Structure formats: C-alpha cells, structure tokens
Amino acid sequence: MSVSIITLIVLGIAVLGFFLGRQRALSLSASSGKRLHSLPGYYGQMVFLFAAVPALLLMTAWLFMQPILIEGRISANIPDSVIPEGGARSLVMADVRRIAGGLDALIADSGMTETALDQMRADETDVRSQLGNVGVALGSDVPVQVFEAAKEYRASSKTGSLLMSIAVLAVCGLFAAWSLLRISPDQRARNVSEGFVLALLVGASLVAILTTVGIVTSLLFETFHFFKLYPAREFFFSTVWNPQFRGGSELGILPLLWGTLYVSFIALLLAVPVGLMIAIYLAEYASKAMRSVAKPAIEVLAGIPTIVYGLFALITVGPFLRDWLAQPMGLGNSSSSVLTAGLVMGIMLIPFVSSLSDDIINAVPQSMRDGSFGLGATKSETIRQVILPAALPGVVGAVLLAASRAIGETMIVVMGAGAAAKLGLNPFEAMTTVTVKIVSQLTGDTEFASPETLVAFALGLTLFVFTLGLNVLALYIVRKYREQYE
Amino acid sequence: MNDMSRLERTVGTKNIKMECRDCQVYYGDTHAIKDVNVDIEDKTVTAFIGPSGCGKSTFLRCLNRMNDTISVARVEGQFKLDGEDIYDRRVDPVQLRAKVGMVFQKPNPFPKSIYDNVAYGPRIHGLARNKAELDDIVEQALRRGALWNEVKDRLDAPGTGLSGGQQQRLCIARAVATEPEVLLMDEPCSALDPIATAQVEELIDELRQSYSVVIVTHSMQQAARVSQKTAFFHLGNLVEFGETGQIFTNPVDPRTESYITGRIG
C-alpha cells in the first residue's frame, strides 16, 4: 500500500472516530443523566486526535528509518571487489537503488512476473538493455553482486512497507478504540485537546530551533575538516587571500573581513541617518494622507531584489563615482569600488531602518509628546530630547538588524565592489567580502575535499558567528531598556 | 479648609488673567464647545466640572493651544491672556505654552532623571545661565512641588521609578520650573490614590499664592475642596459659572443642581 492510501485510511478512521466519539459521549451522558464535562465535539475531537496523530507519527518515523536500516544492511553485504578503483561505496549503493527502481518499472511496464524476476540473473540476461527499455539508463554492465543486492533491496523494501502498513493501521485502530472506550461524562476532553494544541505549537517552534542547530552543526563539521587541512592560525590572522587551484593557497580571512566591515560601515553610514530621518518625518510630521502614500512607497525599496540593486551599482553608480569623483581626485579608475557597493547597499537598507524605527517612534506614548509640548517645547526639541531617547533601544535594535543584513549581503557586493581581496583604506578601490568569496570558492571546479573549497564553510561559520553576535546584542539592548517609559 | 476659603472668597476682587469670549471648538463636524464665556482670575483656583464628554478638557486645552496639535480640531472665539489674544497670528504657541503650563491626567515623567525632568523646561527656554542657577531653579521647583524632601538625595534616579503620586508631583514641579503664569491641570488626581490625591490638593492650594490655576476634575468634592470658582459644563455648553460656594450650595440652573446631587452624570 502506498503512503498516500495509508494516510487516507488513517484519516478515514479518525473521522469515523470523531462521529462515534461524539455519539458515544452524548448517549453516555443521556443514559447516566450526568452532564458532560466538555462540549460533545471535544470528545469526538479527542478520538480523532488519538486515531490520527500516533499513527501518522509512527508512519513518518518509519519512512525515515526504513531506508537507513535497509541500506546499512545491504551495503555491508556488497563485497569490496565490485567497488571500482577510486570510487565510493555510496556510489555503488546509488546504482543499487536505481536498479531496484528499474525492476519495479520493469514489472509495471513489460508485464514481467515476480517469479521471472527472481530467476533473472545478471550474468545470463542483458539487464542493462532491459532496464534501458523502461527508461533507466545505466553507465555500465551490472555486476552480479550488485544485481543481487538490488533484488534484495527491493524485497526488503517491500516487506518493510507491508510491515509499516500493518503497524500504522494497527496503531490507528487500537488508539481509536482505546480512546472511544475511555469516554465517560467526567472525562476532561477539552483539556486533552488543549494538550494536543500545546504539543503542536511546541513542535512548530522545534522545527525552527532544530533547523538552526542543523545548519550550525553542518557548518561546524565541514569547518572542522577544513582546519584539519589548513592551520586555523593562518586562517584567522593571515592578511593574504590567494587561493590556488594546485594547492599551496593562502587563505587569510582578514582582507575579506575588512572588506565586509568596510562596505557595511559605508552602507550604515548612509542608511541610518536617512532612515531615521524618514522615520521621524513619517511618525511626527507627515499628515495621514502623506503617510499612507510615503510609507508604502519607501517600503517598495525593500521589495527590490538585490540583484537589481547590483545592476544599478554596476551600470549607474559605479561609473558615475568613477567619472565624477575617483578620476578627478586621482583616487583610482575602477568602476567597482567599496563606495559603490556601500552606497547601493545603504539605499537597500533604508527601508529596514525607517520602517522599524517608525514603528518604534509611534510606540512612544502620546503623553510624552503632550508633556513636552505642554512645557513649551517645539516639535524638534521634543523629538530630540524626549522621543528619541525613549525610542533609542528600539532604534539601536533596528540598526543592528540592518547591520547583520549588510554583513550577509552578497549580490550587491559582487556587482558593485568586485572580487579582489584587498586590505586598503581607499574607498574607490575594488575590494570584496566574505560572502562573495564563499560563493566563488564553492562554485569553483576544485575538488570538494580540498582546503580551497572547504574554506567556504569556515568563512560561513565566521559570518554566522558575527551576525549571531549582532542579533544577540540587539536583543539584549532592546530588552534591557524596553520598559523604561511604560 | 472649605470654610476658610469661603471666607477668603468674599475678600476683594481679583485681576482677570484670562478672558474667553464666544468660544467654539469643532472636532471635524462635531461641535464640541458652544459659546463659552469664562473669566479666569489671577491667584485663584478655577475648577471645571461636568459629566464625561462635556468638553471641559477640550476647553482647557484651548487655553494653551494644545488643540493645535490635533489636526482635526478647529477653535474659534476670543481667548485673551492679560488682554492679548493668544490665537493671534503673532503669538507663538510654543512661547504661550511656557506661560500657560499644563499637568496631565496620567503622570507622564520623561524617561530621564528626576533632575533632567525638572530642568527640561528651563533648559529649553534658557532660563538659567549656568549650572548653579539651574540647580537652584530645580530645587525651587521641587520644593514648590512638595517633592524636594523625598527626592533630594536621588536626583539622578529615573523619574519613572517614583510612585504614582510622586510622579504627578514631579510633573507639577516640572511645569512650575518654567515659571508659568497660569497652570492648567487636566484631572491631575484621577490616577492617584487618596493619600497622593490629598498631597496634590494641598499643593494646588499652595500654588494659588503664585499662579492662576485651572483644574478639570470629575470629583465634585475635589472641586469644592480646592477651588474658589467653579464652572459647570454640560454637552459642550457652559451651564453655570460662579463662586464655588454658591455653585455647590445654591445653584441657579436646574441642570447644575441635578449634576451636583447625582441625578445626571
């Protein structure tokens, strides 16, 4: 039975359980003359949940575990002799899986019987061409052991699915019956469904948390590999970034980190004052009509894909800065420069700062403004001396969020600042950032297990630690000062 | 106290500080204040009483042009402070609010230190030439606000950390520090407990020595305790205005009598 059919059956039993449970609760209450603790629907819901949730959970777990277990067993049975020189066991296992899939197709398409398949031998029939006929192309002839392994794989998968169907349906039926029998007027069915809701919500939060943990561990794992191949001290303290395809690269993070910080700094230098002033205008001065037009218009900036910003940097801002500033001042003649990327990134960040700060400034109670106006302060005095100090923690949080966004930005830098890893102060020079180098190292054609590729993970982890630190700092500041004016 | 102030009331006529004639206020299409005429005397506490939504707070906010900050509000009529029209084009509302200070219903200290809260007005208006003068102004204001003894050792503590009654007295001290001529109070005790209320009422009575005080209140007992003149508002109209003793003991208008005896409200 396929997974979708089992799911449908389980849900069918659960729906049936809902009506039975509701019915049973009502009739029990009528016959015993006791009032139900909960509304009748809750008893039905309880049976529904007990029928569906454990069975579906079991099925999910089974679907995860079965391939792992079967593959482990079969791959242990494959002799080393069939593994080609320089290849890996996992490649052979991929073949096994494809042949097993092909055999399924063979039975479905060409009407081959199971017994015929059992008697089929790789050394007697041309398995490769037969499989080719049903659309499964293999690179070479199939060795006997691999073919046998594929047959075994197929057989185990079939037994596994059969066992799974039985187990899932049994669990579903048993839990449904058990919860049906347990129903009595005193039973707290409301609280049971409350418990399920809680579990559902906790589960949803776990998805987010576990994903973060997963990302970090995968990064950590590869970074660990990298540091086995390349000294950590060199990575963190060397000022030269010079990857070579033939090995002997120098992979110092400092020039990249410097580029990242320089570009982000210029971006924030533009985005923070402009964004803050926009926020103040929108929150304090703009009329309702103006606000309803201006705010969405500014937020359009946030919706522009960064690659489009990159194009803007490449064909407009870069040449403009080169022709009107860099060349007349004799500071360089490159159209990609730190300043280009920084300015364009700053424009991208404006809506982040302005939108968040606007919300925060609006959250400052009106009584603060009244108090200040009542003392004869002007609008700008009120903003400078009362509203901004009160809103400061939130504004700092907004700025730090924008900063972590800037540090992680890639496309604008590739197209605006170039790809040359350099340590320098001249803002008209091309430089590059950590993110750009992650992309170029991973998409190059060097071997995966080389330090030149694995360095991408170390760079990624460093970046992650940086932005995580900024986010934690932002949260800390916001929390520490939040309640001051409440 | 009531008896004493009633004696005082009969003594002499006082200067008129603010004079309001034919005042109208509109909120969009709503006519919130209709034909109100009130004279506010110097060194007197004037109370505005009336049921909720009768326009007493709106009218109070006209006296220092706080309604200017509400875009839909429109004010008509004559409001004179010492004979000068405060809605005249030459008058700067910001300067006016320094002369006509305001204390709000809910204590609203700024998220700054106690000292900075009180020094806020004097700093904005440049009332002190140096730190010593500013210290002096702050101390005087806190003494006037009857708060000095409680906070003199912790002027650097945040104003928001004080109790509700202390916060309200801090707000009064803050308003007093800019040396206003008229002090407007919009239900200053409605968020306070009875003890804090008594302290603030006592303070209002002292402030009468130096300022003209206008207080909006929901509590008729409070109006009777602290004020010398009382105005009764109903549905945007000024129903009756006169000596507090007369309003409470011998009201002319039947509506006033109904409100005071608790039949409307």
Contacts between the chains, C-beta under 8 A, distances in Angstrom:
chain1	res1	chain2	res2	distance
A	287	B	71	6.9
A	288	B	71	7.9
A	365	B	108	7.4
A	367	B	104	6.1
A	367	B	106	5.8
A	367	B	108	3.8
A	368	B	108	6.1
A	368	B	110	6.4
A	369	B	69	7.5
A	370	B	66	7.1
A	370	B	69	7.8
A	370	B	102	7.7
A	370	B	104	5.8
A	370	B	108	6.8
A	371	B	104	6.5
A	371	B	108	4.3
A	371	B	109	7.7
A	371	B	110	6.7
A	371	B	171	7.0
A	371	B	174	7.7
A	372	B	110	7.3
A	372	B	120	7.4
A	373	B	66	6.6
A	373	B	69	6.0
A	373	B	97	6.4
A	374	B	64	7.0
A	374	B	66	6.6
A	374	B	97	6.0
A	374	B	101	6.6
A	374	B	102	3.6
A	374	B	103	7.7
A	374	B	104	7.0
A	374	B	175	7.1
A	375	B	97	6.8
A	375	B	98	7.1
A	375	B	101	6.7
A	375	B	102	7.9
A	375	B	120	6.3
A	375	B	121	4.3
A	375	B	124	7.0
A	375	B	174	6.7
A	375	B	175	6.7
A	375	B	178	5.7
A	376	B	94	5.4
A	376	B	95	6.6
A	376	B	96	7.6
A	376	B	97	4.0
A	376	B	98	3.2
A	376	B	99	7.8
A	376	B	101	7.9
A	376	B	121	6.6
A	376	B	124	6.7
A	376	B	125	6.4
A	376	B	178	6.2
A	377	B	94	7.1
A	377	B	120	7.6
A	377	B	121	7.8
A	377	B	124	5.2
A	378	B	94	5.2
A	381	B	124	5.7
A	385	B	110	7.9
A	385	B	120	7.0
A	385	B	124	7.9
A	386	B	110	5.2
A	386	B	120	8.0
A	389	B	110	7.8
A	389	B	111	6.3
A	389	B	112	6.9
A	390	B	110	7.4
A	390	B	111	5.0
A	484	B	111	4.5
A	484	B	158	7.1
A	484	B	160	6.3
A	485	B	110	8.0
A	485	B	111	4.4
A	485	B	160	6.6
